[in-house]
């Protein structure tokens, strides 16, 4: 079937990617010389996918330039703080047909997109050892029949998905029925999919581990793009390094600190064997000794 369009979800705060995500959306960071979401848009367009929608929320105004530069359409999700990514699917429901559903923070070393696709699928990478990711099992026809968190020697969810028009109709029908349930607000769309595997048929599209990357933290990004060790592109980290008389490379082990409303309020980090906290509002650096 011919692909109609693509929806790239870019509404979330990516709080684990502190402190860079406090300064800009994660989708707009540069990886190996290219902005993450720009690279993905270019790959879609190179594959003949011209109709591209970006669902924004956090720091939405920073995505405005994409309209003129790449001809994409922006859809604002005002619920990005109060709901999980099911709300981004809901906001884009009127354009979802034969559609790629993508995460803005994925880096594809190869172009995974095609203009013509056979079946609905979720991209997967194989874990030889243990993984804490969502592991998929398939039946003899290649359909996903179960998904569980954690496992080994298993294909796990990573990257984009393709929704056929029939899958889209069925999923959006379920989402409409359950959207206003209080328990739905905090669910990933993938959780709704897993809860309805009996009617939502999707295969695993298998990729090599070197094809798809996702960076949950700055430390993970540094493993892929070593330039971030000496230059984090973060004014916050540059200030911290200057005040502690260390280099940016010395600042590691960053862990987000969240407030009572789960919003990020600062982060913990290590520097030359010592552990510190940094709070965004006060700009305080406190030793954790």
N, C-alpha and C positions, 0 to 999 in steps of 0.2 A: 504494500500500500504506500502511496505517496505521503510524505510528511507535510502537514499543513503549516506548522509553525513551531516555535519553541518558547517556553516560559522559563526564565531564569529567576530563581528566588534569591533575593538580596536584601530582605527586610530585617533580618536578625541583628542583634548587637554583637555577637561573637565575643562574649565577655572573657572566655578562656584565652583569647589572643591578646591579653593585656601586655603592655599598655598601648600597643599600636591601635587596637580597636577602639580605644577611648579617644583617639585623635582623628581617626577616619574609618569608614567602613572597611571591613576585611577584604571585600571584593575589589577594592581600589588600591591594594598594596601592589607593589612591583615585585615580580619574581623573575629572576634571570633576564632583566631588561624589559619585561612586558607587564602591563597591568593585568591582573588576573581576569577580570571580567572582559576586558578588551580582547584578550587572547581567545577567550571562549566565543565571543561574538564573531570574531574573524573566522574561527574554525567552522561555526555554523554557516556563515555566509559563503565560505569557500565550498561548502557541501550543497549549496543551492537553497539553504533555508533563509529566506529574506525577511519573513514576518517574525520578528522577535520582540517579545514582551519582557520587561524587567519589572519584577515586583519589588518595590522599595518600601522602606519604613524608617529605620534608624538612619539619621543624617541624610534623609532623602534628597535634599537639595544638591548634595555632592555628585549625584548621578545625572543631573540635568544636562550636562554637556554631551552625554551619550546620544541624545536625540538628534542633535545637529551633526555630530561627528560620524555616527553609524546608522542613523535613520531608524533607531529602535523606538518602541512605544513604552512609556512608563506607566505602571499601575501602582497607585499608592495603597499600602496596607496600614490603616490607622490603628490596627489591633496588634501590632507586632510586639508590644510589651505585655499585653494581657492574655494573648493566646499563642499557641505554638504554630508551627508552619502550616497546619491545616487551614489557618485563616488566609494565608497567601494563595493557597489553591482556591479557596472560596472567592477571593477577590478577582481571580483570573478565570473563574468558571465559564464566563461567556465566550472565551476564545479557545478553550481547551477542546481539541478534537483529536486528530492524529498528531499528537504533540510530544515533543521532547520536554520533559520536566527536568530542569537542571539546578544545581546548587552553584551560586556565584563564586564560591571559594575553591572549586576544584581546579587543579592544574592537569591538563592532559598533554603528555609528551608526544602523543600521536593524535591525529584528528579522528575521534571516535564516531563522528556524525555521518549519516548517509541520507540521501534524498528519498530513498525507497527502503522500507523496513517490512519484515515479514510479520512479526508478532509483537505484542506488548512485552517489554522486558525491563529488568533491573540489572544494571551493570554489576559485575562481581569480580573479585580478585581472590585467588586461592591462598589460604594460610596453611603453610606446612606445620608450623608450631602453634602455640597458643595465641589466641586473639580475643580481645574483649568486644569485638565488633559484633554486628548482627549477622549470624551465620544462617545460611539458607540450605534447605534440603529440597531435592527435586524428584519427581516421579520419572517413570520410563519415557514419558513424552516430553520431559524437560520443563514441566510446569512446577513452580514453587509450591510445595505442599506444607512446609513448616519453616518458621524463622525463630531462632532463639538467641539470646545474648550470650556470647562467649562460646569458644570451642577450639578445636584444632583439626587439621586436615579437612578443611571445610571452605566452601566458597562463601565470602561475606560481602555484604552490601557496601559498595563504594562507587560513587560517581553518579552519572545521569540515569534517567529512566526514559523509556518510550511508552506512551499510552496510545493504544489504538482507539479509534472512535467508539467502538463497542465497550472497551474497558473504561473509557472516560465517562460514557453515559451511565454505566453501572456504578462507578465510584462516586460520581457527583450526585447520583440519586441517594446513595447511602449517606454521603456527607450532608445533604440537605435534610435528611431524616434525623440525623444525630447532631447536627451543628449546635443546636441550642441546649443540648444536654450539658449540665455543669461539668461532668467528667470529661467531656470532649475538648474543652478549652485548652488543656495542657498536653494534648496528644499530638505527636507527629502524625503526618498523613500516613506514614508507613505503619503506624500502629493500627489505624483503621483498616488498612489493607490486610494486615496480618489477622485481624479479628474476623475478616470476611473472605478468607482464602477459598471457601467453598464455592463462592460465586465470582470472585475476582481472579481471573486467570492471567498469570504473568510468568514468563520464562526467565532464566538467568542468561545474560549475555556475558560471556567469559573473556576476561582480559588478563594480560600479564601484569605482574605487580609493578613493572616499570612504566606502565601506560597511564596510570591514574594516581594522582597524589592529592592528599588533603592534609593541611597543616593546622592542627588544633592549637598549637602554642608557638611562641617565638623560637623556643629551643628546637622544635621539630622543623621549622622553616630554615633555621641555621644549618641543619644537617643537609638540606637540599640546595640551598643557596648560601654558600659560605661568606658572601659579602656582608651578610647581616651580622656576622660575628663582630666585625670592627665598625660597622655602620648600620645601626638599627633603624635608621630613618625616623626615629622617635625623639622629639624634643624633650619629652619627659625623661627618657633614659639618658640622653645627653646631659641633662641637668643633674640627674642622680650621679652619673659617673664623675662629673666635674666636682660635685660637692663631697664625694667620698674619696676623691683623688685616685680613682681607678679608671681603667678603660671600659668601654662598652662590652668588650669581649669578656671581661671579668664578671659581668652581671648575668647570672644564669638561674635556672630553677624557678622561673617566675610562676607564681600561682595567684589567681584572682581572689580578692577579698570582696565578698558580697554583703550588702546591707540587709535589713529586715524585709525589704521589698524585692529581694534577689537581684537588684541592680548592682553593678560593680561600683565599689567605692574606693578601691585601691588594689594593691598587690603585695605579695611577699616575694622576696628574692634573696639569692645568695651572692656574696662578693668577697673573694679572697678568704673563704672559710667561715665568714660570718653571715648570719641571717638577719634580714631587715624587713620592715614594712614601710610602705609608702601610701599615703592617703591623698587622693586627687584634690579634694577641697582645700585642705590645709597645706599641701605640699610638704608635709612632715615626713622625715625619714627617721624611723625609730628602730633601735637595736632590739632583737628578740632574745638576747642573752638572758 
